């Protein structure tokens, strides 16, 4: 659909020794392993998820 903004999210750190809810948030974003990149829709809920795990991911706006 035209007009939907997306952002690319890359997991830059492993999930070992992280909180269980942070691991679930990373999985909810669709990330599976270190250096995995996904493209997600830019919504307030996704922005909140990214903010929660900002030390584990890198964001590139599209």
N, C-alpha and C positions, 0 to 999 in steps of 0.2 A: 504494500500500500504506500502510495506516495505521501510524503509529508510526515511520516513517522520518523522521529529522530532516534538514532541508536548510538551506543557507545561501546567501545571495545574494552574489555576487562581481561587482564592477564594476571594469573597467579604467579607471584615472584618468590614466595617463601613456602616451605613445606608446612604441613599441618601438625607435625609431631610437637608435643608439649603445648598445644593450644587448647583453649576451652572447647568443650563439646558443642556449645551453642554457636561458637565461631566456626567450627568445622561444618556444622549444619548450614550456616549462612553461605559459606563458600560453595558448598554443594548445591544450595538453592540458586546460586548464580549460574550454575552449570559448569563450574570448573572442576576438573578431575585430577590433575597432576600439576606439578611445578612447570612453569612456562607454557601452560595451556591458555589459549586465548579464545574468548567467546564474544559474540556480539549480542548485546541485550538492548531492549527498548529503554529509552531514557524516561523513566517515570519517577515520581517521588519515592515510591517504595523501593525501587532498585537503588536509588541514590542513598537511601537510608541503610540498605544492606551493605553497600560499598563503604559508607562512612563507618559502619560497625567494625569492618575488617580491613580498614585502610592500611594497616601495617603488613598485610598479607598480599595485597593486590596493587596493580598499577592500572590507571585509567587513561584511555586516549579517547577524546570526544571525536565523533564523526561529523 
